[in-house]
């Protein structure tokens, strides 16, 4: 079973955005997710045991409780039986999770979603977006440092040539009381 670590980037009760990590282990998600089996469906699977990775390709769907990860390809890297990196890529990698019964679903999308378990870093790379309860964050590179609860969004990824590629955009729904 892969551990997972969802996390909140803003304090409650005004939770502006919450992102859930792809497969890690803190307490901001449905407690029941951790105890659920992991199901992976794909058109193909290649197990490279000597090299330390597995590649699932073709309409890949990984689920565990409320967690759903979909991508053209998902690669899982391991060493000594422990997963240290997960990479979801393709035209558009999609991730969703319900962090708690009383909170809205978190949705993350990017051309590549990378989770570095040892560093507790999640990178949404190229055309990245996070959404929850009508709030959105868009950028070319969104990085979340799970250990330090630090979210960074940039207008371009490190591997793009320099030049204008847009700006970071945040949309926050009205916080009015609706009176």
Residue pairs with C-beta under 8 A, 6 or more apart in sequence:
1 37
1 38
1 64
2 23
2 38
2 64
2 76
2 83
2 86
3 23
3 24
3 25
3 34
3 83
3 117
4 20
4 21
4 22
4 23
4 24
4 25
4 29
4 33
4 34
4 64
4 67
5 21
5 23
5 24
5 25
5 26
5 120
5 146
6 18
6 19
6 20
6 21
6 24
6 26
6 28
6 29
6 97
6 99
6 106
7 18
7 19
7 20
7 21
7 26
7 28
7 144
7 146
7 149
8 15
8 18
8 28
8 99
8 149
9 16
9 17
9 18
9 19
9 144
9 149
9 151
10 16
10 17
10 18
14 175
15 103
15 132
15 133
16 135
16 172
17 130
17 131
17 132
17 135
17 136
17 137
17 151
18 28
18 99
18 103
18 106
18 132
19 106
19 108
19 122
19 130
19 132
19 144
19 151
20 28
20 29
20 67
20 95
20 96
20 97
20 99
20 106
20 108
21 115
21 122
21 144
21 146
22 69
22 86
22 88
22 95
22 113
22 115
22 122
23 64
23 67
23 69
23 83
23 86
23 115
23 117
24 115
24 117
24 120
24 146
25 34
26 146
28 99
28 100
29 66
29 67
29 97
29 98
29 99
29 100
30 65
30 66
30 97
30 98
30 99
30 100
30 101
32 65
33 64
33 65
33 66
33 67
33 97
34 65
35 65
36 64
36 65
37 64
38 62
38 63
38 64
39 61
39 62
39 63
39 64
40 56
40 60
40 61
40 62
40 74
41 59
41 60
41 61
42 56
42 57
42 58
42 59
42 60
42 61
42 74
43 57
43 58
43 59
44 55
44 56
44 57
44 58
45 54
45 55
45 56
45 57
46 54
46 55
46 57
47 54
48 54
48 55
52 77
52 78
52 79
53 75
53 76
53 77
53 78
54 75
54 76
54 78
55 73
55 74
55 75
56 62
56 73
56 74
56 75
56 76
57 72
57 73
57 74
58 72
58 73
59 70
59 72
60 69
60 70
60 71
60 72
60 73
60 74
60 88
61 68
61 69
61 70
62 68
62 69
62 70
62 74
63 69
66 96
66 97
66 98
66 105
67 95
67 96
67 97
68 94
68 95
68 96
68 97
69 88
69 93
69 94
69 95
69 113
70 93
70 94
70 95
71 88
71 89
71 90
71 92
71 93
71 94
71 113
72 89
72 90
72 91
72 93
73 88
73 89
73 90
74 86
74 87
74 88
74 89
75 85
75 86
75 87
75 89
76 83
76 85
76 86
77 83
77 84
77 85
77 86
77 87
78 84
83 117
84 116
84 117
84 118
85 114
85 115
85 116
85 117
86 114
86 115
86 117
87 112
87 113
87 114
87 115
88 95
88 112
88 113
88 114
89 111
89 112
89 113
90 111
91 111
92 109
92 110
92 111
92 127
93 109
93 110
93 111
93 112
93 113
94 107
94 108
94 109
95 106
95 107
95 108
95 109
95 113
96 105
96 106
96 107
96 108
97 105
97 106
98 105
98 106
99 106
103 132
103 133
104 132
104 133
105 132
106 130
106 131
106 132
107 129
107 130
107 131
107 132
108 124
108 128
108 129
108 130
108 131
109 124
109 127
109 128
109 129
110 124
110 125
110 126
110 127
110 128
110 129
110 142
111 125
111 126
111 127
111 128
112 123
112 124
112 125
112 126
113 122
113 123
113 124
113 125
114 121
114 122
114 123
114 125
115 121
115 122
115 123
116 122
116 123
120 145
120 146
120 147
121 143
121 144
121 145
121 146
122 143
122 144
122 146
123 141
123 142
123 143
124 130
124 141
124 142
124 143
125 140
125 141
125 157
126 140
126 141
126 157
126 160
127 140
128 138
128 139
128 140
128 141
128 142
128 153
129 136
129 137
129 138
129 142
130 136
130 137
130 142
131 137
133 173
134 171
134 173
135 170
135 171
135 172
135 173
136 169
136 170
136 171
137 151
137 153
137 168
137 169
137 170
138 153
138 168
138 169
138 170
139 153
139 154
139 155
139 166
139 168
139 169
140 154
140 155
140 156
140 157
140 160
140 165
140 166
141 152
141 153
141 154
141 156
141 157
141 158
142 151
142 152
142 153
142 154
143 151
143 152
143 153
143 154
144 150
144 151
144 152
145 151
145 152
153 168
154 168
155 164
155 165
155 166
155 167
155 168
156 162
156 163
156 165
156 166
